[in-house]
Amino acid sequence: MQYTFSKHDYAIFILSYVFFFLFIADIQGLIPVPVLAGIPSWVYLATAVIMNLWVLPLPGIHPRLPGKPEAPALPVPAEAPALPEKPMEPAPRKVPPAPTPEEKLGRGLSKTHKGFIDRITAVFKRSSAIDGGLLSELEETLVGTDIGVKTAYALFESIQKKASSLNGPESALNAIREEVEGILSKREAPLTIPGDVKPYVIMVTGVNGSGKTTTIAKIAYQLKNEGKSVIIASGDTFRAAAIEQLEHWANKVGSDFVKSQEGADPSSVAFDGLQAAISRGHDVLIIDTAGRLHTKENLMEELKKTQRVLGKKLQGAPHEILLVLDATIGQNAIEQTRQFNNALGVSGIALTKLDGSSKGGVIVGIANEFQIPIRFIGVGEDMDDLQPFHAKSFVNALFLDN
């Protein structure tokens, strides 16, 4: 046990032994100093005892409290690792509302607006007077668009007749707009499926690359959403890829599917599809057809054969012969319409890829030259981007300043 001693304590302790030795020396008569020898021996002894008692820690007499033990140095605590800062949760992103069909149509026709309307508008911007020079330039511009020469002159002649009543560029552009809407409104006839015809047979035709496969899928998707059961038959047996691609889309939209091996007779596949539609009770049968170059007589004969086979199996079939046209080919679409219509008697048109082309003005030429209803227009890749054709909405979007 450790006690608290001062320097004086150590000195007194040593002196106590000095007095003890003086006590022993005095008893034996060995103290040479007379003065010290005259002091009684007990005095030396008592002094030595008192000094010892003073130094020694005797409880109750002269305690010496133990010194506070030095606390061992505690290790410096390591700094606690900094907790990773909790990342701030990003503010919830506002999901923009889905575009309306009108907005999609406006965006889809923005390139056609630039390739058709902007060119006409530029003519009127160069002159405020509707004179001979402006009309000549307007004629040249209209002929240079993709509406076709016949339709270009039809529009020009209507504006030329109204020239005296037009008081400026804006009224002239409005006159053209009215003419375009008048032409298109005559062909407005969205596809409707009568309830008393089952199955309703749609034969889809058009050249390869026009968008037949995706158009079929989008039509099936829309009909499924209307509560109708749909079966698709792959009559384009000349390309294995076409069969696989159409089967993929049929599975994706949840439609029944009929196919045959590559190289099979297309009309037999159409017959099998119709037989399946009847036996399984489907509401609509959509038949894909081969789409090699429309100028080849053998292709047109195959399509006619398919048409005859369907008619023999079910009176009135096919109820719709839908021609799919690619808007990006411009005026060539007019010639394709002529060839397919002469061979099959096309009953409806779907114009696709308007969003990727500045040549969508060809729809005006088709509507002017052929008395064929325009059923659908394609303005994007999503399933609902194949829209029923409505002339007024189309013209509003076409003349919209995008």
C-alpha positions in Angstrom: 0.0 0.0 0.0 1.4 3.4 -0.9 1.3 6.3 1.7 1.9 9.9 1.4 5.4 10.9 3.0 6.9 14.4 2.9 10.7 15.2 3.0 10.4 16.1 6.7 9.0 12.7 7.5 12.1 11.1 6.0 14.4 13.4 8.1 12.5 12.7 11.4 12.7 9.0 10.7 16.5 9.1 10.3 16.8 11.3 13.4 14.8 8.7 15.4 17.5 6.2 14.8 20.2 8.7 15.8 18.5 9.1 19.2 18.1 5.3 19.4 21.8 4.9 18.9 22.5 7.6 21.5 20.2 5.7 23.9 22.3 2.5 23.4 25.6 4.4 23.7 24.5 6.1 26.9 23.6 2.8 28.6 27.0 1.4 27.7 28.8 4.7 28.7 30.2 5.2 25.2 29.1 8.8 24.7 32.3 10.8 24.7 30.6 14.2 25.0 30.0 15.1 28.7 27.0 17.2 27.9 25.3 14.4 26.0 26.4 11.8 28.6 24.6 13.8 31.3 21.2 13.5 29.7 19.2 10.5 31.1 19.0 7.5 28.7 15.2 7.3 28.7 15.1 10.8 27.1 17.0 9.4 24.1 14.7 6.4 24.0 11.5 8.5 24.3 12.6 10.9 21.6 13.4 8.0 19.2 10.0 6.4 19.9 8.1 9.6 19.5 9.9 10.4 16.2 9.0 6.9 14.9 5.5 7.3 16.0 5.3 10.5 14.2 6.5 9.0 10.9 4.9 5.6 11.0 1.2 5.6 9.9 -0.5 4.2 13.0 -4.3 4.2 12.7 -5.9 6.4 15.3 -2.6 7.9 16.3 -1.0 9.4 13.2 -2.5 8.1 10.0 -0.9 8.6 6.8 -3.6 8.5 4.0 -2.6 6.5 1.0 -1.8 8.6 -2.0 -4.2 8.6 -4.8 -3.0 6.0 -7.3 -2.1 7.4 -10.5 -4.8 6.5 -12.9 -3.3 4.7 -15.9 -3.4 6.8 -18.9 -6.4 5.7 -20.9 -5.8 5.2 -24.5 -7.1 8.0 -26.6 -10.3 6.8 -28.0 -10.1 6.4 -31.7 -12.3 8.8 -33.5 -15.5 7.1 -34.5 -15.6 6.7 -38.2 -17.8 9.3 -39.7 -21.1 7.9 -40.6 -21.8 8.2 -44.2 -24.0 11.0 -45.0 -27.4 9.9 -45.9 -27.9 10.9 -49.5 -30.6 13.4 -49.9 -33.5 11.8 -51.5 -34.1 13.5 -54.8 -37.2 15.4 -55.1 -39.8 13.3 -56.9 -39.7 13.9 -60.5 -42.8 15.2 -62.0 -43.8 12.8 -64.7 -45.1 14.8 -67.6 -48.6 13.8 -68.7 -48.8 11.5 -71.7 -49.3 13.5 -74.9 -52.8 13.6 -76.3 -53.5 12.1 -79.7 -53.7 15.7 -81.0 -50.2 16.5 -79.6 -48.8 13.3 -81.1 -50.4 14.1 -84.4 -48.8 17.6 -84.3 -45.4 16.2 -83.6 -45.8 13.5 -86.2 -46.6 16.0 -88.9 -44.0 18.5 -88.0 -41.6 17.4 -90.8 -44.5 17.4 -93.4 -45.3 20.9 -92.2 -41.8 22.0 -93.0 -41.7 20.2 -96.3 -45.2 21.3 -97.5 -46.7 24.2 -95.6 -43.5 26.1 -95.0 -42.6 26.0 -98.7 -46.0 27.5 -99.6 -45.8 30.1 -96.7 -42.4 31.2 -97.9 -44.0 32.2 -101.3 -46.5 34.5 -99.6 -43.8 36.0 -97.3 -41.9 37.3 -100.3 -44.8 39.4 -101.5 -47.9 41.0 -99.9 -49.7 41.3 -103.2 -51.5 38.4 -104.9 -50.4 39.2 -108.4 -49.3 37.3 -111.4 -45.7 36.9 -110.2 -46.8 35.4 -106.9 -49.3 33.1 -108.5 -46.6 31.8 -110.9 -44.2 31.2 -108.0 -47.0 29.4 -106.1 -47.7 27.2 -109.1 -44.1 26.2 -109.3 -43.9 25.5 -105.6 -47.0 23.3 -105.5 -45.8 21.2 -108.4 -42.5 20.7 -106.5 -44.2 19.3 -103.4 -45.1 15.6 -102.9 -48.9 16.0 -103.5 -48.6 15.1 -107.1 -48.8 17.1 -110.3 -52.5 16.6 -110.7 -53.4 17.7 -107.2 -50.9 20.6 -107.4 -52.7 22.0 -110.4 -56.1 21.4 -108.8 -55.0 23.5 -105.8 -53.4 26.2 -107.9 -56.5 26.6 -110.1 -58.7 27.0 -107.0 -56.5 29.7 -105.7 -56.2 31.4 -109.0 -60.0 31.6 -109.3 -60.1 33.2 -105.8 -57.2 35.5 -106.4 -59.3 38.7 -106.8 -61.0 38.1 -103.4 -57.8 37.4 -101.5 -56.5 40.4 -99.6 -53.2 39.1 -98.5 -50.9 36.1 -97.8 -52.9 35.0 -94.8 -56.2 34.8 -96.6 -54.4 32.9 -99.5 -53.0 30.4 -97.1 -56.4 29.9 -95.5 -57.8 29.3 -98.9 -55.3 26.6 -99.5 -56.1 25.1 -96.1 -59.8 25.0 -97.0 -59.1 23.3 -100.3 -56.8 20.7 -98.6 -59.4 20.0 -95.9 -62.1 19.7 -98.5 -60.1 17.1 -100.4 -59.2 15.1 -97.3 -62.7 15.2 -95.7 -64.1 13.2 -98.7 -61.8 10.3 -97.7 -62.4 10.3 -94.0 -63.8 6.9 -93.1 -62.2 5.2 -90.1 -62.4 1.4 -90.1 -65.5 0.0 -88.3 -66.3 -3.6 -87.7 -70.0 -4.4 -88.2 -71.4 -6.6 -85.4 -73.3 -8.9 -87.8 -70.2 -10.0 -89.7 -68.1 -12.7 -88.0 -65.4 -13.2 -88.7 -64.6 -9.8 -90.3 -61.7 -10.5 -92.7 -59.1 -7.8 -93.3 -56.6 -8.6 -96.0 -53.5 -6.3 -95.6 -51.3 -5.6 -98.6 -48.5 -3.4 -99.6 -44.8 -3.6 -100.7 -42.1 -4.9 -98.3 -40.9 -2.2 -96.0 -44.1 -0.2 -96.0 -44.8 -1.1 -92.4 -47.4 -3.9 -93.0 -46.3 -6.1 -90.0 -46.4 -3.3 -87.4 -49.6 -1.9 -88.8 -51.2 -5.3 -88.5 -50.0 -5.5 -84.9 -51.3 -2.1 -84.0 -54.7 -2.8 -85.6 -54.9 -6.0 -83.6 -54.0 -4.2 -80.5 -56.7 -1.6 -81.0 -59.3 -4.2 -81.7 -58.3 -6.2 -78.7 -58.8 -3.1 -76.6 -62.3 -2.8 -78.0 -63.0 -6.3 -76.7 -62.8 -8.2 -80.0 -61.0 -11.5 -80.4 -58.4 -11.4 -83.2 -56.5 -14.0 -85.2 -53.7 -13.2 -87.5 -52.6 -15.3 -90.5 -49.1 -15.0 -92.0 -49.7 -15.1 -95.7 -46.2 -13.7 -96.6 -44.6 -17.1 -97.0 -41.8 -15.9 -99.1 -39.7 -14.6 -96.2 -39.2 -16.7 -93.1 -38.3 -13.5 -91.2 -41.7 -12.1 -92.0 -43.4 -15.1 -90.5 -41.3 -14.9 -87.3 -41.7 -11.2 -86.9 -45.5 -11.3 -87.3 -45.7 -14.2 -84.8 -43.7 -12.2 -82.3 -46.2 -9.3 -82.6 -49.2 -11.6 -82.5 -47.9 -13.0 -79.2 -47.1 -9.5 -77.9 -50.7 -8.2 -78.4 -52.3 -11.5 -77.4 -53.8 -12.5 -80.7 -54.2 -16.0 -82.1 -51.9 -16.9 -84.9 -51.8 -19.2 -88.0 -48.7 -19.8 -90.1 -47.2 -22.3 -92.4 -43.7 -23.2 -93.5 -41.6 -20.9 -95.7 -42.6 -21.2 -99.4 -46.1 -22.5 -98.8 -49.0 -21.3 -101.0 -50.1 -17.9 -99.5 -53.7 -18.6 -100.4 -53.7 -21.9 -98.5 -52.4 -20.1 -95.4 -55.2 -17.5 -95.8 -57.7 -20.3 -96.1 -56.4 -22.0 -93.0 -56.6 -18.7 -91.1 -60.2 -18.2 -92.1 -61.1 -21.8 -91.2 -59.5 -21.3 -87.8 -61.3 -18.0 -87.3 -64.6 -19.6 -88.0 -64.0 -22.7 -85.8 -62.6 -20.8 -82.9 -65.2 -18.1 -83.0 -62.9 -15.1 -83.6 -64.4 -11.7 -84.4 -61.7 -10.5 -86.8 -59.2 -12.2 -89.0 -56.2 -10.2 -90.3 -54.2 -11.7 -93.1 -50.7 -10.5 -94.1 -49.8 -10.9 -97.7 -46.5 -10.9 -99.7 -45.1 -7.6 -100.6 -42.6 -8.0 -103.4 -42.4 -5.3 -106.1 -46.0 -4.2 -107.1 -45.0 -4.1 -110.7 -44.6 -7.9 -110.9 -47.6 -9.6 -112.4 -47.0 -12.8 -110.5 -47.4 -11.0 -107.2 -50.6 -9.4 -108.2 -52.0 -12.8 -109.4 -51.1 -14.4 -106.1 -53.0 -11.6 -104.3 -56.0 -12.1 -106.6 -55.9 -15.8 -105.9 -55.9 -15.2 -102.1 -58.8 -12.9 -102.6 -60.8 -15.5 -104.6 -60.1 -18.3 -102.1 -61.3 -16.2 -99.2 -64.5 -15.3 -101.1 -65.3 -18.9 -101.8 -64.9 -19.9 -98.2 -66.9 -17.0 -96.8 -69.2 -14.8 -98.8 -68.1 -11.2 -98.9 -64.6 -12.0 -97.7 -62.2 -10.2 -97.6 -64.4 -7.5 -96.2 -61.5 -5.0 -96.1 -58.5 -4.8 -98.4 -56.2 -2.5 -96.6 -53.3 -1.0 -98.5 -50.3 0.1 -96.3 -48.3 2.9 -97.8 -45.0 4.3 -96.7 -45.1 8.2 -96.5 -41.3 8.4 -96.9 -41.5 7.4 -100.6 -43.5 10.5 -101.5 -45.2 10.5 -104.9 -44.3 6.8 -105.5 -47.1 6.1 -103.0 -49.6 7.4 -105.6 -48.3 4.9 -108.2 -48.4 2.0 -105.7 -52.0 2.9 -104.9 -52.9 2.8 -108.6 -51.3 -0.6 -109.1 -52.8 -2.3 -106.1 -56.2 -0.7 -106.6 -56.4 -1.8 -110.2 -55.5 -5.4 -109.2 -57.5 -5.8 -106.0 -59.9 -3.0 -105.6 -58.4 -1.5 -102.4 -61.1 -0.5 -99.9 -58.9 1.3 -97.4 -55.5 3.0 -97.0 -53.1 3.2 -94.0 -50.4 5.8 -94.5 -47.4 5.0 -92.2 -44.2 6.7 -91.1 -45.5 10.3 -91.3 -43.4 11.2 -88.3 -40.2 10.3 -90.2 -40.9 12.0 -93.4 -41.3 15.5 -94.9 -43.3 13.9 -97.8 -46.5 13.3 -95.9 -48.3 15.8 -98.2 -48.7 12.8 -100.6 -51.8 12.0 -98.6 -53.5 15.0 -100.3 -52.6 13.6 -103.7 -53.9 10.1 -102.9 -57.1 11.5 -101.5 -57.6 13.7 -104.6 -56.8 11.0 -107.2 -58.5 8.0 -105.7 -61.9 7.5 -104.2 -60.5 5.2 -101.5 -61.2 5.8 -97.8 -58.2 6.7 -95.6 -58.5 4.5 -92.6 -55.3 5.1 -90.5 -52.3 7.3 -90.3 -49.1 6.3 -88.5 -47.3 9.0 -86.5 -45.0 7.0 -84.3 -43.8 3.6 -83.2 -46.0 3.1 -80.1 -49.0 0.8 -80.3 -51.4 3.7 -80.1 -49.6 5.8 -82.7 -51.6 4.3 -85.5 -54.5 6.8 -85.4 -57.9 6.7 -87.2 -57.8 9.3 -89.9 -59.9 12.5 -89.2 -59.5 15.2 -91.8 -60.0 18.2 -89.6 -57.6 17.1 -87.0 -55.1 16.2 -89.6 -55.3 19.6 -91.3 -55.1 21.4 -88.0 -51.9 19.6 -87.1 -50.5 20.0 -90.7 -51.0 23.8 -90.7 -49.9 24.1 -87.1 -46.8 26.2 -86.7 -44.6 23.6 -85.0 
